[in-house]
């Protein structure tokens, strides 16, 4: 896994960014901003600004297609999670998410207006998460991996994003 990820990270070139934006507020699904429609293996990073809300989460939805996707999120409780979502045709939201990995995100800034840099590196069936330049987790991606859309997202855990979430310096690297 480490060799695969290291080789991929060294071969990736900048495709997008740096760009700034805002993940919109929503009431019935995660807020999201489409970053790319054609990435399977990639590295993405962004600095997210903690919203003025008692609870929040933000991160990336990736390898997204009409039925499956993965979600990386960090949250106001100081945790990180990677989940796999299988969306049944009659279900408008993530149906029966499966945890790929989760835990405490040491070094995560939690105060309103504070920032956190998230970095996600994905190659083949492996992924690695960094929070504020610290490696948090190495994980195995299971299930279908045909999806190729990548989103900046918020409200991934509650399927709602009551407060807009700003991000800046979003950069995507991959193969051309």
C-alpha positions in Angstrom: 0.0 0.0 0.0 2.7 2.5 1.0 4.7 1.8 -2.2 1.6 2.2 -4.4 0.7 5.5 -2.7 4.2 6.8 -2.8 4.6 6.0 -6.5 1.3 7.6 -7.4 2.0 10.7 -5.3 5.3 11.2 -7.1 3.7 10.8 -10.5 0.8 13.1 -10.1 0.8 16.6 -11.6 -1.4 19.6 -10.7 -4.7 19.5 -12.7 -6.8 22.0 -10.8 -6.1 24.9 -8.5 -5.5 26.5 -6.3 -9.2 27.6 -6.1 -11.4 29.0 -3.3 -15.1 28.4 -2.8 -18.0 27.7 -0.4 -19.9 24.5 0.2 -23.5 25.7 0.3 -26.0 25.2 3.1 -28.5 22.4 2.6 -31.4 20.9 4.6 -31.9 17.5 3.0 -28.6 16.3 1.8 -24.9 17.1 2.1 -23.8 20.3 0.6 -21.3 19.8 -2.2 -19.3 21.5 -4.9 -18.2 19.4 -8.0 -14.5 19.6 -8.4 -13.9 17.1 -11.2 -16.0 14.5 -13.1 -13.1 12.3 -14.2 -10.7 11.3 -11.4 -10.3 7.8 -10.0 -6.7 8.1 -8.6 -5.7 11.5 -7.3 -4.5 13.7 -4.5 -6.7 16.5 -3.3 -6.1 19.1 -0.6 -7.9 22.1 0.7 -7.9 24.4 3.7 -11.4 24.4 5.3 -12.7 27.1 7.6 -14.7 25.9 10.6 -18.3 27.4 10.4 -20.1 29.2 13.2 -22.1 26.2 14.2 -22.1 23.9 17.2 -21.7 20.8 15.1 -20.1 20.5 11.6 -18.3 18.2 9.3 -16.6 18.7 6.0 -14.3 16.9 3.6 -14.5 15.2 0.2 -16.9 12.8 -1.6 -14.9 10.8 -4.1 -15.2 8.0 -6.6 -18.7 9.1 -6.9 -21.2 7.7 -9.4 -25.0 7.4 -9.4 -25.0 4.4 -7.0 -21.8 4.4 -5.0 -19.2 6.7 -3.4 -16.8 7.2 -0.6 -16.9 10.1 1.9 -14.0 11.5 3.9 -15.0 13.8 6.7 -13.6 15.5 9.8 -16.0 16.8 12.4 -16.5 19.2 15.3 -16.1 16.3 17.7 -12.5 15.9 16.7 -12.9 12.7 14.7 -12.3 11.6 11.1 -14.2 9.0 9.1 -14.1 7.4 5.7 -17.4 5.8 4.8 -18.6 3.9 1.7 -22.1 4.7 0.6 -24.4 2.5 -1.5 -27.3 4.6 -2.7 -30.3 2.4 -3.6 -32.4 3.9 -6.5 -35.3 4.7 -4.3 -33.1 6.2 -1.5 -32.2 9.9 -2.0 -29.4 9.8 0.6 -26.5 7.6 1.6 -28.2 4.3 2.4 -26.5 2.0 4.9 -23.0 3.6 5.0 -20.2 1.2 5.8 -17.2 2.5 7.8 -13.9 2.1 5.9 -12.1 3.6 8.8 -12.6 6.2 11.6 -10.8 7.6 14.6 -9.6 10.7 16.4 -8.0 13.4 14.3 -5.2 14.6 16.5 -4.3 18.2 15.8 -7.7 19.1 14.4 -8.5 22.8 15.1 -12.1 22.9 16.4 -12.9 26.6 17.1 -15.1 28.8 15.0 -13.2 30.4 12.2 -10.1 28.2 12.7 -8.8 26.3 9.7 -7.8 22.7 8.9 -5.9 21.5 5.9 -7.2 18.1 4.6 -5.3 16.1 2.1 -6.5 12.8 0.6 -4.4 10.6 -1.6 -6.1 7.8 -3.5 -4.4 5.2 -5.7 -5.9 1.9 -6.7 -7.5 0.3 -3.7 -5.6 2.4 -1.2 -6.1 5.8 0.4 -4.3 7.9 3.0 -5.7 10.9 4.9 -3.7 13.8 6.3 -5.0 16.5 8.6 -2.9 19.6 9.1 0.1 17.9 7.5 -0.1 14.9 9.8 -0.9 11.4 8.4 -4.0 10.3 10.2 -4.9 7.0 8.4 -4.0 4.5 5.7 -7.0 2.5 4.5 -8.2 0.0 2.0 -11.0 1.0 -0.4 -13.4 -1.8 -1.0 -16.4 -2.1 -3.2 -17.0 -0.7 -6.7 -14.4 2.0 -7.7 -15.7 2.9 -11.1 -17.0 6.3 -10.0 -14.8 9.2 -10.9 -16.5 12.4 -9.6 -14.8 14.4 -6.8 -16.6 16.9 -4.6 -15.7 19.3 -1.8 -18.5 18.6 0.7 -20.0 19.3 4.1 -22.8 17.7 6.1 -21.6 14.2 5.1 -22.5 12.6 8.4 -25.9 14.2 9.0 -26.9 14.4 5.3 -27.6 18.1 5.8 -25.3 21.1 6.0 -27.1 23.9 7.9 -24.2 26.4 7.6 -22.1 27.2 4.5 -18.4 26.1 4.8 -15.6 28.0 3.1 -12.5 26.4 1.7 -9.4 27.8 0.0 -6.3 26.7 -1.8 -8.0 23.6 -3.1 -5.6 21.7 -5.3 -6.1 18.5 -7.2 -3.2 16.4 -8.6 -3.5 13.4 -10.8 -2.5 11.9 -14.1 -3.3 13.6 -17.3 
